[in-house]
Structures are given as C-alpha cells and as structure tokens.
Amino acid sequence: MIAGTEDGNLRFFKNGRMTMEIKETDAVTFLNASSNQCCAFALANGTVGVYEKRTRLWRVKVKPSLISYKRLFKLLVIERD
C-alpha cells in the first residue's frame, strides 16, 4: 500500500508497517501504483513523476490545469520487464 501526505511524503506499507518513506517537494495529490513496484505521483505544485522502488525514474513539472493526471499516467508505460 502507498500513501501520500500533505507534507510531501510518499509512504510505502507492507503488512501494516511502513517500509519506506520518500520526501517530495509538495503535497501529494495523486498516486497510481502498478503491480511491479512502480508508482506514479502528482504533487500540488504540478510536478508528476514515477518511482520504481526507491529509484525515481523521472519527474517533470506540468501545468495541472491543462492535464488530467489519470489520462497522463494511462498514456505512460509504467509496466517494466
């Protein structure tokens, strides 16, 4: 399970215990996790990105009023071999 916080943290849980915490720059407004330990996120300041485990694969700032996060992440290939 993954939780995003208003203070900009991504928290990862397994069996009810927090296993990892990653600090981002603003409040987490959207999370989309895949089955292969990847997660896509969006922040209140317009930043979107993808993590694979502890590694940030990419991050970019976009204009949130012009984009649907669900549509953006649907277009991205998050599943990796």
N, C-alpha and C positions, 0 to 999 in steps of 0.2 A: 504494500500500500504506500502511496505517496501523498504527502500533504504539503500545501503551500501556505505560507504565513504572510500576515500584513507587514511584518518587519523584514521580508525579503528572503526567507529561508525556504529551501526545499528539504523536507524531512522524509526519509525513507524508513519504513517499518517492516518488520518480519516477525510473525508470531507475537504481535502486540508490543514489541520492543523496538526502539529506534536504533537502526543500524548505521545510519549515515545522515549527515546534515551538510548542505551546501549553501553558502551565503551568496545571494544575488544582490542587485543594487536597488530594488524597489519591491513593492508588494506584489505577490504572485496573484494573477487574476485568472489564469487558465492553465490546466495541466491535462496532458493526454499521454498515458502510459501504454507501451506496447508489451507484448509477451516476452521480448528478448532483452529485457533490462535497459531499454531506451525510454526516455520520456521527453516530450516536447513541452515547452512552457511559454507563457507570455507574462510580462510584467506591466504594471500600471503606467510606466513611462514609455511604453511602446516597444520595448525590447522583446524579441522572440528568439528561441533557441532550442537546441536539442542536446541532451546528455546521454551518454552510454556509460552506465555505471558511474564512476567518478570523473570521467573524461568528458569535457564539453566538446562536442563535435563541431558546433558552430553557434554563433549568436550574432544578431543584427538588429538594429533599431528601425522600426517601420512607423508609418502614420496609422495609428489604430483606428481612426475614424474612416479610413479608406479600405479596411480589410476585415474579413471575417476570419478569426483565428481557426475555427473549425475547418473552414474551406482551405485555408493555407496549409494546415497540417495534413489534410486529406491529400493534397497535391504532393506533399513531400514523401519521399521514400524513406521511412524510418526503419522498416524491417531490413536487417542486415544478415548476410550469410555467415 
